[in-house]
Amino acid sequence: MPSLAADGAEITIVQPAGPQTMDACQAAVSSTGRILKLNVLESLTEIDAINGGAIPRLATSWEQDEEGAWLFDLRQGVTFHDGTPLTPEAVKYSFERMLDPALSCDAYVFVFSGITVNVEAVDEDTVRIVTDPVQPILPLMAEALPIVPLSTPRNEITRTPLGTGPYAFTNWDTQTSVTLERYDGYWGDKPAVEKANFVWREEASVRGAMVDVGEADIALSIGEQDARDTDIVFQSAEMSRIKINKDRPPFDDLRVRKALNYAIDRQGLIGTLVNANLKLANQVVGPSVFGYNPDLGQYEYNPDEAKRLLDEARADGVPVDTPIRMISISGSSTFSNQDEVIEAIISMWKQVGLTATNEPLEMGLFRNSIRRDNFEPGRAPTLVFSNHDNTTGDAGMSVSSRYHSSNMTADLPVGEDAIKAMDALIDSGMAAVGEERREIFQEILRQQHEEVVTEVWLFQMVNIIRISERINYEPNARTNAVIELSDISFN
């Protein structure tokens, strides 16, 4: 087994919450992904952080054949951290493991749900991936599926991840830290950082102070009230939202869902509880993503209209006075002031006659709570405070994961006929290319915003990061989900 770097340049990164897992299976969760992705784990492709789109990683090139399958040429000279080589068999094993419904891996739940995938070894350097239905953006989708060696347990979650990246996992103390060390057998350029410690502190002010006193080199999610001129404000790919679970009254009534939107003074939160550089969101993707709909309006702050809609619904027997449960992620990096933002929104709802309480959950409980197959009979009407990001550059990755019924966490319309119609529209969009694809996605986003009203959209997020003077690091749109240690150098 190739040796790890024994000493040298060491850094510490402090994030809002610790990881719940160290398995490639759940690397889409930011508290895990920013540690593992592109550091320990690599996929066939990666997403260009600046321009979007798929670029080579473990695959050097790819093409679609006349049958709609994709051929990926594998990079030569790549070894896993256990010393075994990258092979077509390892790629096939990784896809089969990650797409096993029993494991509920992120790639299956959010990207490949409802899609049949078969990986074939063409020769020792090439894999052929067949999907049903055909996926025109499979190179983008492949980024979500890290490649692991055959020694990774097939039917269980592992605590000791192995990958092909420039860093190898060395230790995870679940209470305090995760440590990575540079892997000297890496196929690519040798990074400057030799050892990285990821630690977590819930309070934004504490994270910032750790950089000030030399205990950390990077502090994530600095609070608006704690920010300094020397901190870096950067545009994130995240869209913050409140998901409306429409499985029970009063949220199965369109008027109530619209009232939730009209009752919030989003603009009043900007520059006070959230960063002054935030822009209002009105759909699941941002303006740079293919399929974004530029013609959608905003639900402007209109408490009188919210009251009117609620009064009308109440008169028709809708139980609008039922107490509402809002669940959120404790220690989330969506907002540094997340709890304060939620309480402000709950206060605005109270002014129009809606009663809600916030229930922060640790990540594992949160993930289980948002699955439809885990909904408890008799539970309170539920809202979910969360965020969604899309760095791929294509809206298909968002509409399929957020609005298609094959995904157990999707936001569905009310009624079986409406669900089937939305599924069919998404399926047609995912199979289309070019301008037809764009137009279908724009229509999906229009329906979601104007007719289904499945979410309360809040902001196109920015984040604030504090960096010590001893290092150079330039954050990008994916920094909140991935911190590529190879991008860090020393002064």
C-alpha positions in Angstrom: 0.0 0.0 0.0 1.5 3.4 -1.0 2.6 5.5 1.9 0.8 8.6 3.3 2.5 11.9 3.9 4.0 11.7 7.4 4.4 15.4 8.2 4.4 18.9 6.7 1.9 21.6 6.0 -1.3 21.0 8.1 -4.6 22.9 8.1 -7.8 23.0 10.1 -11.2 23.7 8.7 -14.1 24.4 11.0 -17.7 23.8 9.8 -21.1 24.2 11.5 -21.8 20.5 12.1 -20.1 17.2 12.1 -20.8 14.4 9.6 -23.3 11.7 10.3 -21.5 9.2 8.1 -18.2 8.8 6.3 -19.5 6.6 3.5 -19.5 7.5 -0.2 -23.1 6.5 -0.1 -24.1 9.8 1.6 -21.5 12.2 0.3 -24.1 14.6 -1.0 -24.8 15.8 2.6 -22.6 18.9 3.0 -21.2 18.0 6.4 -19.8 14.8 4.8 -19.3 15.9 1.2 -17.1 18.9 1.9 -14.7 16.5 3.6 -14.8 13.5 1.2 -15.7 14.7 -2.3 -12.8 15.4 -4.6 -10.5 14.8 -1.6 -10.9 11.2 -0.7 -13.6 10.3 -3.3 -13.7 10.8 -7.0 -16.3 10.1 -9.6 -16.0 9.4 -13.4 -16.7 13.1 -13.9 -16.8 16.3 -11.9 -18.7 19.5 -12.3 -16.9 22.6 -13.5 -17.3 24.9 -10.5 -17.1 28.0 -12.6 -19.0 27.2 -15.8 -21.0 24.1 -14.9 -21.1 21.0 -17.1 -19.1 17.8 -16.8 -15.3 17.7 -17.0 -13.0 14.6 -16.8 -12.0 13.1 -13.5 -11.6 9.3 -13.4 -12.9 9.2 -17.0 -10.8 11.0 -19.5 -13.5 11.1 -22.2 -17.0 9.9 -23.0 -19.4 9.5 -25.9 -22.9 8.4 -26.5 -23.4 5.5 -29.0 -26.3 5.1 -31.5 -28.3 3.1 -28.9 -28.2 5.9 -26.3 -25.6 4.1 -24.1 -22.6 6.0 -22.8 -19.0 4.9 -23.2 -16.5 6.2 -20.6 -12.7 5.8 -21.1 -11.1 5.3 -17.7 -8.0 7.1 -16.6 -4.9 4.9 -16.5 -2.5 4.6 -13.6 -5.1 5.2 -10.9 -5.1 3.3 -7.6 -7.4 3.2 -4.7 -6.1 4.0 -1.2 -6.0 0.2 -0.5 -3.5 -0.1 -3.4 -5.8 -1.8 -5.9 -6.2 -0.4 -9.4 -9.1 1.4 -10.9 -10.9 -1.1 -13.2 -14.2 -1.4 -15.1 -15.1 -4.0 -12.4 -14.7 -1.4 -9.7 -16.9 1.1 -11.6 -19.6 -1.6 -12.1 -19.4 -2.5 -8.4 -19.7 1.1 -7.3 -22.7 1.7 -9.5 -24.4 -1.4 -8.2 -23.7 -0.7 -4.6 -24.7 3.0 -4.7 -27.9 2.3 -6.6 -29.1 -0.5 -4.4 -32.4 0.7 -2.9 -31.6 -1.0 0.4 -28.8 1.4 1.1 -30.7 4.5 0.1 -27.6 6.2 -1.1 -27.8 9.8 -2.2 -27.0 8.9 -5.9 -30.0 6.6 -5.9 -32.4 8.8 -3.9 -31.7 12.1 -5.6 -30.3 11.3 -9.0 -31.0 7.8 -10.3 -34.3 7.0 -8.7 -36.6 5.4 -11.3 -33.8 4.8 -13.7 -32.5 1.3 -14.5 -28.7 1.3 -14.9 -26.4 -1.4 -16.2 -22.6 -1.1 -16.4 -20.7 -3.3 -18.8 -16.9 -3.7 -19.2 -16.0 -3.2 -22.8 -12.3 -3.8 -22.3 -9.8 -3.1 -19.5 -10.0 0.7 -20.1 -13.6 1.3 -21.0 -17.1 0.9 -19.5 -20.4 1.1 -21.2 -23.3 2.4 -19.2 -26.9 1.6 -20.4 -29.8 3.4 -18.8 -33.6 3.0 -19.2 -34.8 5.5 -20.0 -31.9 6.9 -22.0 -30.2 9.8 -20.2 -28.8 12.5 -22.4 -27.0 14.1 -19.4 -25.5 10.9 -17.9 -22.0 12.5 -17.7 -23.5 15.1 -15.4 -25.3 12.5 -13.4 -22.2 10.4 -13.0 -20.6 13.1 -10.8 -23.0 12.1 -8.0 -21.6 8.6 -7.8 -18.1 8.2 -6.3 -16.1 5.2 -7.4 -14.9 2.9 -4.6 -12.8 -0.3 -4.5 -14.2 -3.8 -4.4 -13.1 -4.0 -0.7 -15.9 -1.5 0.3 -18.7 -3.4 2.1 -21.5 -4.2 -0.4 -24.5 -4.2 1.9 -23.6 -1.9 4.8 -22.4 1.6 5.5 -18.7 1.9 6.2 -16.9 4.2 8.6 -13.6 4.0 6.7 -14.0 5.3 3.2 -11.6 4.4 0.4 -11.3 6.2 -2.8 -8.9 7.4 -5.5 -8.5 11.0 -4.4 -5.4 13.0 -3.4 -6.2 12.5 0.3 -6.7 9.3 2.3 -9.0 9.1 5.3 -7.1 8.4 8.5 -9.4 9.1 11.5 -12.9 10.0 12.5 -13.6 11.0 16.1 -17.4 11.4 16.0 -17.4 14.0 18.7 -14.5 16.2 17.5 -12.9 15.8 14.1 -12.1 14.0 10.9 -8.5 13.8 9.7 -7.2 13.3 6.1 -3.6 12.9 5.0 -2.1 13.4 1.5 -2.0 10.2 -0.5 1.4 9.9 -2.2 0.1 7.3 -4.7 -2.3 9.9 -6.3 -2.5 9.9 -10.1 -2.7 13.7 -10.3 -0.7 16.7 -9.2 0.7 16.7 -5.6 -1.3 19.2 -3.5 0.4 21.6 -1.0 -1.7 20.5 2.1 -0.3 17.4 3.6 -2.8 17.0 6.5 -6.3 18.4 7.0 -8.4 18.4 10.1 -12.1 19.0 9.8 -13.7 20.1 13.1 -17.1 21.5 13.9 -18.6 24.2 16.1 -22.3 25.2 16.0 -21.9 28.9 16.9 -20.8 31.1 13.9 -19.0 33.5 16.3 -16.9 30.7 17.7 -15.9 29.4 14.2 -14.8 32.9 13.3 -12.8 33.4 16.5 -10.9 30.1 15.9 -9.4 31.7 12.8 -8.6 34.9 14.7 -6.6 33.0 17.3 -4.9 30.6 15.0 -6.9 27.5 15.9 -8.3 27.2 12.4 -7.4 28.2 8.8 -10.9 28.3 7.3 -14.2 29.0 9.1 -17.4 28.4 7.1 -20.8 30.2 7.4 -19.8 33.3 9.3 -22.9 35.1 10.6 -24.0 38.4 9.0 -23.6 40.1 12.4 -20.1 38.7 12.9 -18.7 39.4 9.4 -15.7 41.7 8.8 -14.4 43.5 5.8 -11.7 40.9 5.4 -14.1 38.0 5.2 -15.1 36.7 1.8 -18.7 36.8 0.6 -19.3 34.4 -2.3 -22.2 33.3 -4.4 -23.5 29.9 -3.6 -25.4 27.5 -5.9 -28.0 27.0 -3.1 -31.6 28.0 -3.2 -33.2 28.2 0.3 -36.8 27.2 0.6 -39.6 25.9 2.8 -41.0 22.6 1.4 -44.8 22.2 1.9 -45.9 18.6 2.6 -49.3 18.5 1.0 -50.3 15.1 2.3 -52.8 16.5 4.9 -54.9 19.5 5.6 -54.6 22.4 5.6 -51.7 22.2 3.1 -53.7 20.2 0.5 -55.5 23.5 -0.1 -53.9 25.8 -2.7 -55.1 28.9 -0.9 -53.2 28.0 2.2 -50.0 27.3 0.3 -50.3 30.7 -1.4 -51.0 32.4 2.0 -47.7 30.9 3.3 -45.9 32.7 0.5 -47.7 36.1 0.7 -47.2 36.3 4.5 -43.4 36.5 4.4 -41.5 39.7 4.1 -38.4 38.3 2.3 -37.0 41.6 1.4 -37.2 42.7 5.0 -34.9 39.9 6.1 -32.2 40.9 3.6 -29.5 42.9 5.2 -30.8 42.2 8.7 -30.8 38.5 9.5 -29.3 37.5 6.2 -26.6 38.9 4.0 -27.4 42.1 2.1 -26.1 40.5 -1.2 -28.8 37.9 -1.3 -31.3 37.8 -4.1 -34.9 36.5 -4.0 -35.5 33.0 -5.3 -38.6 31.8 -7.1 -37.6 28.4 -8.5 -35.4 25.4 -7.8 -32.5 26.6 -10.0 -30.6 29.8 -10.5 -30.3 32.0 -13.7 -27.1 30.3 -14.9 -28.8 26.8 -15.1 -30.1 25.5 -18.4 -33.9 25.3 -18.1 -34.2 28.3 -15.7 -37.5 30.2 -16.3 -36.8 34.0 -16.4 -40.5 34.8 -16.7 -41.6 33.7 -13.2 -42.7 36.4 -10.7 -42.3 36.7 -7.0 -44.9 36.3 -4.3 -44.7 39.8 -3.0 -45.2 40.5 0.7 -49.0 41.0 1.1 -50.3 40.0 4.5 -53.8 41.3 3.6 -54.0 38.8 0.7 -52.7 36.0 3.0 -55.4 36.8 5.5 -58.1 36.9 2.7 -57.0 33.5 1.4 -57.0 32.0 4.9 -60.4 33.4 5.7 -61.8 32.1 2.5 -60.3 28.6 3.1 -61.5 28.7 6.8 -65.1 29.5 5.6 -65.0 26.4 3.4 -64.1 24.2 6.3 -60.3 24.0 5.8 -58.6 23.6 9.2 -56.3 26.5 8.8 -55.9 26.9 12.6 -54.2 23.5 13.0 -50.8 23.9 14.6 -48.0 23.5 12.1 -44.7 21.7 12.5 -41.6 23.1 10.8 -38.6 20.8 10.8 -35.0 22.0 10.0 -31.5 20.7 10.3 -29.7 21.6 13.5 -26.3 23.2 12.9 -27.2 23.6 9.2 -24.9 25.8 7.0 -27.8 27.0 4.9 -27.9 30.1 7.1 -25.5 31.1 9.8 -28.6 32.7 11.4 -31.0 29.8 10.5 -33.0 29.6 13.7 -33.4 33.4 13.8 -34.7 33.4 10.2 -37.1 30.6 11.0 -38.5 32.4 14.1 -38.9 35.6 12.1 -40.9 33.7 9.4 -43.0 32.0 12.1 -43.8 35.4 13.6 -44.9 36.7 10.2 -47.2 33.7 9.8 -48.7 34.3 13.2 -49.6 37.8 12.2 -51.9 36.4 9.5 -53.4 33.6 11.7 -51.1 30.6 11.2 -49.4 28.9 14.2 -46.1 27.1 13.7 -43.2 25.8 15.8 -39.6 25.0 14.7 -38.2 21.5 15.4 -34.5 21.3 14.6 -33.3 17.7 14.0 -29.9 16.2 13.6 -29.1 15.2 10.0 -30.0 11.5 10.3 -33.4 12.1 11.8 -34.0 14.9 9.3 -33.3 12.7 6.3 -35.6 10.0 7.6 -38.4 12.5 8.4 -38.6 13.9 4.9 -39.2 10.6 3.2 -42.9 9.9 2.3 -42.5 6.2 3.3 -41.6 7.4 6.8 -44.6 9.7 7.3 -46.3 8.9 10.6 -50.2 8.6 10.6 -51.7 11.4 12.5 -48.7 13.7 12.4 -49.0 17.4 12.3 -49.1 19.4 9.0 -45.4 19.6 8.2 -43.1 22.1 6.6 -39.4 21.5 5.8 -36.8 24.3 6.0 -34.0 23.3 3.7 -32.0 24.2 0.6 -31.2 22.8 -2.8 -28.2 23.4 -5.0 -27.5 22.7 -8.6 -23.9 23.1 -9.8 -24.4 20.9 -12.9 -25.8 23.6 -15.2 -28.9 21.5 -16.1 -32.3 21.8 -14.5 -33.0 18.1 -15.1 -30.9 17.2 -12.1 -33.2 19.4 -9.9 -36.7 18.7 -11.4 -36.2 14.9 -11.4 -35.0 14.8 -7.8 -37.4 17.3 -6.4 -40.7 16.8 -8.3 -40.8 13.2 -9.6 -42.7 10.6 -7.6 -40.0 8.0 -8.0 -38.1 10.0 -5.4 -39.3 9.4 -1.9 -38.4 13.0 -0.8 -40.0 14.7 -3.8 -42.5 17.5 -3.6 -45.7 16.2 -5.3 -48.8 17.8 -6.5 -52.2 17.1 -4.9 -54.0 14.1 -6.4 -52.9 11.0 -8.3 -53.8 12.4 -11.8 -51.7 15.6 -11.1 -48.8 13.4 -9.9 -48.9 11.2 -13.0 -49.1 14.3 -15.3 -46.1 15.9 -13.6 -44.1 12.6 -13.8 -44.8 12.3 -17.5 -43.7 15.9 -18.1 -40.5 15.4 -16.2 -39.8 12.1 -18.1 -40.3 13.8 -21.4 -37.9 16.6 -20.4 -35.2 14.2 -19.2 -35.3 12.4 -22.5 -35.3 15.6 -24.6 -32.3 17.6 -25.8 -31.7 21.2 -26.9 -34.4 23.8 -27.0 -37.2 21.2 -26.4 -35.5 20.2 -23.2 -35.2 23.9 -22.0 -38.9 24.6 -22.8 -40.1 21.5 -21.0 -38.1 22.4 -17.9 -39.3 26.0 -18.0 -42.9 24.7 -18.1 -42.3 22.4 -15.2 -40.9 25.3 -13.1 -43.9 27.5 -14.1 -46.4 24.9 -13.0 -44.6 24.3 -9.7 -44.5 28.1 -9.0 -48.0 29.1 -10.1 -50.2 26.0 -10.0 -48.8 23.5 -7.6 -47.1 26.0 -5.2 -45.2 23.2 -3.6 -42.6 25.5 -1.9 -42.0 28.8 -0.3 -38.9 30.0 -2.1 -36.7 32.4 -0.1 -33.2 33.3 -1.4 -30.4 32.7 -3.8 -27.8 32.2 -1.2 -24.5 33.7 -0.6 -22.1 32.6 2.1 -19.4 34.2 4.2 -16.1 32.5 4.8 -13.1 33.6 7.0 -9.7 32.5 5.9 -6.4 32.8 7.8 -3.5 34.8 6.3 -1.3 31.8 6.2 -3.2 30.2 3.3 -4.7 31.0 -0.1 -8.1 29.7 -1.0 -10.7 31.1 -3.4 -14.3 29.9 -2.6 -16.6 29.1 -5.5 -20.3 28.2 -6.0 -19.8 24.6 -4.6 -17.7 25.5 -1.5 -20.6 25.0 0.9 -20.8 21.4 -0.4 -17.2 20.7 -1.4 -13.9 22.1 -0.2 -11.2 20.8 -2.6 -8.0 20.7 -0.5 -6.0 20.7 -3.7 -7.2 24.3 -4.3 -5.4 25.5 -1.1 -1.8 26.8 -1.1 0.4 28.4 1.6 1.8 32.0 1.8 
